[in-house]
Amino acid sequence: MSWTRQKGPPKGAQPLGVSGCVTGAGGTRCPRPPRGGRVLVTREVRVGGRPPDPLGGSAHKAAELVFDDFYHAHFRGLVVQLTAYTGDRGQAQDLVQEAFCRAYAHWDRLARYDDPLAWVRRVAWNLGHNRWRRLRTAQAWLLRQRETHVAGPSPDRVALDTALAKLPPKQRRAVVLHYLADLSVAEIAAQERVAEGTVKSWLHRGRAALATHLRDTNEEVRDV
C-alpha cells in the first residue's frame, strides 16, 4: 500500500474506520505516517463496498461462546433426548460425549455457525442411529446379563420406554425430537433432510402407535 498526501477527503469519500483514512473514487487514501511513527491500516475498501463481516450477525455471537459454557449448557438436554431414543442413559451419555468431542475438534469453524447446537445434535443422533443399527442385538444380550442395584424407573416410564422402543426408528426420532427436544416440524425436517409433510406423517403415526401400545399396557395391568 502506498502513502499519498491528502489535504481533505475527496468528494463522496467515506470514513474507513482508521484515523485519517478515507475511501473515494480513487480507492483508499491515508496520510503519510509521521517520522518515527506509524499509521495502522487494518482493511482496504473500494467505493461501493464495505468491510466484510467474516462471522456475520448472529454467528458472531456464537463465535464469542466459550466451548465449556456451550458444553455445560446443552450436554444434559441432549442426553435426555438420546436416552429416550436408545433406552439406555449410559449409552446416550457416550453418544453425546462423542458428539461434543467432535465439535471441540472443529470449534473454530462451528463457533461461526448460527446454530452450532444443531450440528452437535445431528452428530449425536447419527451416532446413535448407527450404533443402534449395529449393536442392538448385542446390547439386548448385555442388558439381560447386567445386574443393577439402583432403584428402577417408575411403571409409567417403563411403559413409555417400551412403547417408544416398538416404534420404527424414524417415527421414534420424530417423536423424541418434537416432544422432548422441543424442535418444530421444520427443524426436524431440516435435521432429517426430508419434507415437512414426511415429518408430520411420522409424528401422526408415532402418536397413534404410542397410544395403542400404552392402552394395551394399561389393559394388561388391569387384567393382572
N, C-alpha and C positions, 0 to 999 in steps of 0.2 A: 504494500500500500504506500503511495506517495503522499507527501505532505504539501499542501498548497496554501498560499496566502488567501485569506477571505476576510474582507472588511465587514461584511454583513451577509446574512443568509440570502441566497438568490430567491427570486420571486417564485412563490409556490413551494418553497422548501418546507420540510417537516423535521421536527427535532428527532434525533436518533436515540436519545436516551444516554448519550455520552457527552460530557461537558464540552461545548464549543463545536460539536459536530452536527452537521445538517445534511439533509438529502434533498437534492434538487434535480433539474433536468439532466445535469451532467453527472449524476451519481452522488456519492457521499464525499463531503469535504470536511476536513478537520484542520484546526490551526496547527502551525508548526510548533513542535514542542520547545519550551524554553531551554536555554543552555543548561545542561546539568540536570534537567528534569525530564519528564515523560508524560505522555497522554495515553491512557488506556482505551483502546478501541476494541469493544467486545464483539461487534457484529456489523456487517455492511449490508445496507438495504438500498435497493433501487427504487425509483419512483414507481408508484403503482403497486408496491408490495409492502409487506410488514414482517417484522421478525417472526419466524415460525415458532410456534409453541410446541416443543418436541413431545410434551406429555399431553397437553390439551385438557381443558376444563376439569371434569370430574376425575380423569385419570391422574391429573397432577396431585389431587388429594390422596388418591390411592398410593402414589409414589412416596408420600410422606409417612405412610404407615410403617411402623416398626414391626418386623416379622413376628417377634414374640407376642406383641399385642394382638396381631391378627390371628395367630395360632390359638391363644387362650380365649379369644372372643368367639371362636367358631368350632373348636375341637369337640366340645361336649354336644352341640347340636347335631353335628354330622354323625357322631357315634350313635345318637338316638335313632337317626334315620336308618343307618346301616344295620343297627341291631334289629329294627323292625323288618328289614329286608332279609337278613341272613338268619335271624332267630338265635344268634349267638353273640353276646356282648363282647367276649374276648376277641372273637374274630373281627367284629366290627371295629374295635379299637386298633387292631393290627392294620386293617384296611385304611382307616383314616390316618393313622400314623404314617403309613407308606405314602399316601397322597400328599401329606404335608412335607415329607422329606423331599419328594419330587418338586414340590412348589418352592422349597427353600433353595434347591439347586438352580432354579430359574427365576429367583425373586427379582433380580434386576429388571427382567422383562415383565414379569407378572405384575409388579407394582405399578406399572403404567396402564394396566387394563382398567376399564371402567368397573368391572366386577370380578376381581381375582377369586372371590369365593366360588363363583360358578365354575371356574377352571378346576379348583380343588375338588368340588363336589362331583364333577364329571369323572375325574380320575378315580376317585374313591368308588363311585358306582360301577365304573368299568372294571376296576379290580375285583369288586365284589361279584359282579356277574360272571367274570372269567373263573374266579375261584369256585363260585357256586357250581358252575358247569363241570369243572374238572374234578372237584373233590367232594361232591355231595354224597357219593356212596361211602367213601372213606370216613367222612365226617359223621355220618349216621352211625357207623360202627363204633367210632371212638366215643361218641356221646353215650352210647349204650354201656360202654365199659367204664366210663369215668364216674367216680364216686364224688358226691358233693356233700358238704357239711354245713351249707348255708341254708337259710330259710328259702323255700321255694316261692315262686311267684303266685299271685292270687289266682283262684279258679277262673275269674273273668279274663285275666291276662293270658293264662294258658289257652283258654278258648279262642281268644283273638289271635294269638300267635299261631295256633293250629290252623285257624281259618285262613290266615294270611299265607301260610306255607302251602295251602292247597290251591292257591291262585296261580295261574300261569305267570311266569316271570314279568312279562310286560305289564300285565294288569297289577301285579303286586308293586312294581316300581311306581306306577302311576298313582296308586292309592297312597303309598307311603310319602311320595314327594308332595302330593297335593294336601294331604291331611296332617302329616307330621312336619314336613319341611315348609309347609305353607306356600308352596310355589303355585303360581297361576297356571292355567291351561297353556297359555302362550309360552311361559318359561319352561314348562315340561316339554312342550313340542320342540323348543329350541335345543334343549339338552339331548333329547332322544332323536332329534333330526327327523321328525315326522310331522305330518299335518296336524293342526289343532283338532280337526274332526276325528282323527285317529285317537288322540289322547282322550277326547270326550267319550269315545266308544269304549276305550279301556276302563275309564272310570265308571261308566254306566254298568258294564258287565262285571267289573270288580265289586262294586257295591252290591249288585244283585247276588253274586256268588257268596259274598261275605254274609249277607242277610240269611241266605239259605243255610250255610254252614253253621252259623250261630243259632239259628232257630232249631236245627236238628240237634245241636249240642244241648240246648235247653230242654228239649223234649226227652232226650236220653237221661238227663239228670233227674227230671221229674219221674221218669219211669223206674228209677233205681229205688 
